[in-house]
């Protein structure tokens, strides 16, 4: 070591740098001036995270979002500024007027432009606001007709939503068809129509409508999400995988789209991604209705965040008291709905009927559910007989589903059970197959997780089910072969 080494060491000074909201705001403005709106939005969103409640940052972000055509999200920010942070930022009324005009909501545009002129008649945007008012009133009669159509659309949209929620799907399809005929580019109506047809048991018709939306309005997020959810309920794992890959790449700015993405991931069982989107909304101060807190609680619970799960569930109960007892950690709570089980037992798909029999085994309503049930296959008849008289031998199909039940809630992760019952129905008559129940359960569980792109090792699942890795590997090969045979059938 040289004699000057100490001097060299002394000159090294470590400087800490903690970026602030002001720092990111400045970077956002520079990016905006370079017309790099994508980076500008990212920087300003970061600035808002570091300085929540700062109206200047939010207003600048709203302006750029408007330029990008994200009018709904921009308006959310502008309303938040006026209602929560600074009601004296009158320019927000002008920006709102412009955005509403672009959205075709002329009544709201007129309201905010008039309000701006009333409150800030000599302000920076007074001349522009006056021009906008002149434009809006240029063809008074046409505008009145536009406003009437707008109110009619909103009214019908609300009516259709209520029909869907109340289960009157046939009436909803009639109304939504009328809306589409009158407003052929109102994509929300198409997506709701697809839902109505799916609930009516017409999945192909529902899928055709979604394909039409994606053909005419490429990248429509609601259509992409609905495609993934429908495929999930139809046990079409390859399609689920394809659309999940697509959805993972989407990073929406709109809160509505973030919520849709979060709930979609929850519905298809990817609770980690669901939690990341829903928690992000929660941190931003998003005040959703019951479904928001419901899925936030479920995704938090399934990713090991019990405190958030419990806190969110308290909001669920406040908003929907009838949900009490349906907590995600209450395993028995989800299987008491007799009507849901009856629907499963009446399905045309054998795996759904077998799943219905398993759900029946978890209720106190066995007699009611099985009194009129006639199994279509020998396996179902034996299963029903077992449920009537438990002294008979339980079918292998039931025992393996019971193995899953230790780790997976049926209504949260129904696709795992459906996958198994599809295999069970196909292999029933094959007497040559080995009958190690835990090994079958671990193998199906492993393959199901791989379909969902979960990071899981055979070693960890073998330990969970109390097996050797060698045994599990053997059964993974067996189940793979059974699935291949099933797909070829």
N, C-alpha and C positions, 0 to 999 in steps of 0.2 A: 504493500500500500504506500503511495507517495505521501510526502509530508504535507502536500496541499489538499489531501482528500477531505480533511475536516472542513476546510474553507468551502470546498465544493458542496459538501452536504448542507452547509448552513444557508446556502443561497436558494435551496428548494423550498418554496412557500406554497402551501395548499390553500387555495381560495375556494370557498363554498359559494354556490350559486343556486338560489331558490327562485325560479320563475314566478312572477305574480300575475294576477289577472290583467293588470295594466300592460305587462310585457306581451302577453298573448293578444291583447286587444290591438296593440301597435302592430304586431306581426300580421294580424288579421286584416287591418286596414291596408298594409303594404301589399299583401296578396290580392286584395280587392282592387287596388289601383293597377296591379299587373294583369287584371282580369282573370285571375286564377280563383274563381269562386269556390271551387272544391276545397282548396287549402284554407281560404278565408273562413269558410264555415267551420272547418275543424278547429282553427285557432280560436275563433270566437266562442265556440261551444266550450273549449277548454277554459277560456277566460270567464265564462259564466259559472263553470264549476268552481273556480277559485274565488270568484266574487259574486255569489248568488244574490239576486235582488238588485243588481246594478242596472238601472233602466237604459243607460246609454249603450251598454254592451248588447243588451237584448234588442234594442231598437235597430242597431246596425246589423245584427244578425237577421232580423226580420226583413230588412231592406234587401239583403243579398238573397235570402230565401225566396222573396217575391220575384227577383230577377231570374231565379232558377225555376220559376213556375210552381214553387211549393207554397201556394197562397194560403192554404188551410193552416199549415204549421206557422207561417208568418203571422196570420191573424191571431192564433192562439197566444203568441208572444206579445203582440200589440195589446190585446185585451188584458193580458196579465199585467203589463206595465200600467195601464190606465186604472185597473181595478184594485191592484195590490201595491204597486210601488210608487207611482208618481202620476196622479191624475191631472197634473198641470202640463204634461207633455202633449200639448194640443196637436202637434204634427202627427201623432199616432192616428188621429181621426182621419187625416188626409190619406195616410198610407192605407188605412183600413178601407176607405172609400175606393181607392184605386184597385185594391185586391178583390173586393167584392164585385166590382165592375168586371174584372177579368173572369171571375167565377160565374158571371151571369146573374148574380144576386143583386139586381138593380135597386130593389127596395132598400136593402142595407147600404148599398153604395150611396144612394141619395141621402139617407139618414146621416151618415158620417160626414159626407161632403157639406151638407147644410150645417151640421153641428160645428164643423171646423170654421166655416164662414161666420157663424154666430159668435163663436168664442174667440176667434183669431182673425177677424176680418181684414187686418192689415199685416198679417203674418207672412212668412217667407213663401208659403205655398198658396197664398190667397188667389193669385191669378190662375194658377193651375186648377185649384178647386172650383173656381168660377167656370172655367172652361169645361170641366167635367160635369158640372151641374147643367150647363147649356146643352152638352151632348146628351145627357140623360133625359132632358126634357124636349129635345129637338123634335121627337116624334111622339108626342104625348099619348096618343091613342095606342100606338104600338107598344109603348112602355107599359101602359095599363094592362094590355093583353099579356105581355111578358110576365108582369107581376102576378097576374091571375094564374098563368100556367105554372109559375114557380110555386105559388101557394098550393096549387092543386097537386103538384108533384110531391111536395113535403107532406101533405095530408095523406096521400096514397101510400107513400113510403112508411109513414108511421102506422097506418092501418095494416099494411102487409106485415110489418114487424110484430104487431100485436097478434095477428092471425097465426104466425109461425110460433110465437111463444105459447099460445093457447092450444096448439096442436091441430088447428083447422087448416091443414096443408092444402087440401083441394081448393078451398076458397082463396088461399094465398096465391096459388098458381094462376087462377083466373085474373086476380087483381094485378099481379106482376106482369102477366102477358099484356094487359091493357097499357101498363106503364111503358113497357118496352116498345109497343107499337107506336106510342105517342112520342117517346124519347128514346130513339134507337141507339143512342150512345151513352145511355145511363147505365154504366156497368154494374153498379151496386144492385140494380134490379135483376140483372142476369144471375149474379152470384146468389142472391136470395132465392131466385127461382130454382137454381140447381139444388140448393138446400131443401127446398120444399119437395122436389121430385125424389131426392134421396130418402127423405123421411117417409115418402109414400111407397118406398120399396122399389123405386125405379132407378137403380144406380147407373145404368147405361145412359138413360135420358139425361140424368144429372151430369154425367161425364161429357156428353156431347155438348151441353150448354157451356161448360167450362172451356172446352176446346174451342168453341166459337169465340168466347171472350178473348182467349189467348191469341187467336188468329187475328182478331180485329184490334186488340189492344195489348200488344206484346208486353210481357212482364207485369201484367196486372197482379199485384201481390195477393189480393184476396182470392183470385182464381187459383194461383199457384198453391196457396195454403190449403184451399178446399180440396185440390187434387191430392195433396199429401194425406189429408185426413180421411178422405173417402177411400183411398187405397189402403190405408191403415185398417179401417173397419172391414174392408173386403179381404184382409189378409194377403194383399198383394205386396209382398215385402220388397221385391225388386223395384217397383214403382215408388214405394215409400223411400227407399234408399236414394233413388235418382232425384226425387224432389227435395229430399232433405239436403242433399249436396248443393242443389241450387239455392235453397233458402239460407243455407249457412253463409253464402257469399253476399247476401243482401244486407246492407247496412242503412236502413231507412232513417230519415230525419223526423218524419211525421210521427207524432205520438200515437195516432190511430194505427199506423202501420207497425210501429214497435209493439203495441199491445197485441195486434193480430198475430205477429210473428211469435211473441212469447207464448200466447195461448195455444198456437198450433204446435209448437215444440212440446208443450205440456200434454196436449191431446195424443201425440204420437209417442209419448213416453220418454222424450229426451229432456229430463228435468234439469240437467245442468245448463243447457242452452236456454230453456224456459226461464230459469231463475235469473240468468245474466240479463235478459231483456226486461223482465218484470221488475227486478230490483233497481235497474237503471231508471226506469220510469218512476219508481217510488222515491228515489233519491232526488229526482227532478221536481218533486212535489206533485206528481200526478195523482189526482183524486178520482179514482175510478169507482164504478159501481160494484155490486156484489161479486160478479165473475172475476174482476181483477184481483180482489183479495183472496178469493177462493183458489185461483191458480197460483198466486204468489205463495199462499200457505202450503199448497201441495208440493210445489217445486222446492220450496225451502225445506220441507220435511224430508223429501226424498234425496236431498243433497246434504243432509245432516245439520241443517241450521234450525234447530228446534225453537230457539227464542223468537226468530222471525216468523216461523210457522205459527206459533201460539199467538203472537201479537196480531198477525194478519187474520187469524181465525176469529179473534175477538171482533174485528170489523165485519167479518162475514155474518156473524150472529147479530150484530147491531142492525145490519142492513136487511138480513133475511133470517129472522128468528127460527123459521121452520127447518133450517139446516143444522140445528143443534143435534148432536149425536152422530154427525157425519164427518167428524174430524178425520184427517188422513191417518192419524195414528190409532184410530179406533177401528180395528180390523173387522169387527162384526157389524159395524154400522152400515156398510154399503150393500149388504146382501139381504136386507129385509124388505126390499121393494118387490112385492109379489108380482105386480104388473110387468116389471122389467123381466123377471124370470119367466113368466108366461110367454112373453114375446120370444125369448130364446127357445123355449120348448116347442114353440109352433113354427120355428124357422124351417126353411127348405134345406138348409145346410146341416149335414149330420154333425159337424164339429160344433156348431152353435147349439144344437139340441143337447149334445153331451155336456157342453159347458153349462147349459141350463140345469142339467141334472146335478152337476157338481155344486152349483149355487144353491140348489134345493137342499143339498146335504148340510148347508150351513145355516138353514133357517129353522124356525119352529112351525113352519106352515107346510110341512111335507104332505100331509093328508090332503089339504086343499089343492096343492099343486099337482099331485100325482093321481087324484081321483079320476080324472078323465084323460090321463095321458096314455097313449098307446105307442110304444116304441116301434119304429119302422125297421130296425135291424135287431139281430139277436143280441148284439152287444148292448144296445139301449134297453132291451127288455130285461136282460140280466142285471143291468145297472139299476133300473127302476125297482126290480124285485129286491135287490140288496137294500135299497133305501126304505122299502116297505118293511122288510124283515131283516134287521141287521145281523141276525145270527147266520145268514148265508155268507159265503165268501165274497169279499169285496173285489170287484174287477180290477185288473192291473191299471186300467185307464184312471180309475178313481184314486188308487194308491199313489200313483205318480203325481197327479194333480195335488194331492195332499202334501207331497214333498215340497212342491212349489210354494204351497200356502205358508210354509214357515218363513219364507223370504219375500214373497210377492203377493200384493193385494190383488184379488181377481179383477175388480172393476177398474183399477188403475192400470193394470198390465194384462188386460184380457187377451192381447195378441199372443202372449206366451202360452196361455192355456189353450187358445184356439189352435195354435201350431201343434201342440201336443195331441189334442183330440183328433186333428186331421190325421196325424201319424197313427194314433191308436185305432181309428176306424179302419185304416188301410191294412194294418198289420194283424188285425184281430184273429184271422184264421190261420196265421203262420205259426204253427206250433213249434217250429224248429228254432225260433229266436230265443235267446237267453232272457231270463226274467228278473234281472237285478234292478229293483225299482229305483234305488238311489242313483245307480249308474245311468239309467235312462234319464232320470230327472236332471242330473248334472250335465249330461250331454246336450239335451234339448235346451237347457238354460244357457249353456255356453254358446251354442249355435245362434240362438235368439239374440243374445247380447252382441255377437259378431255382426248379425244383420243390422243391428242398430248402431254399429261402429263404436261400440264401447271398448275401452281398453281393459281387457280382462285376460288373465292367464289361466290355462288349464290347471296349473298347480294350485292357484288360489281357490278355484271352484271345487276342485277335488277335496281340498281341506275343508271347505264349507259344508260339503255333503258327507264328509267322513269316509273318503275313498282314497285308494292309491291312484297316482297319476297314470299308471299303466292301465288300470281298469277303465279309467275315464277315457283315455285315448281310444281304447278298443270300442267303447260305446259311441264315441263321437263319429267314428267311421261307420258304425251300424246306422246311426240316425241320419248321417249324410246320405247313405245309400237309400234309405227309406224315403227321404225327401226327394231324391232324384227320381225314384220310381213313381212317387206321387205326382210329380210335375209332368212325367211322361204319360201318365194315365189319361 
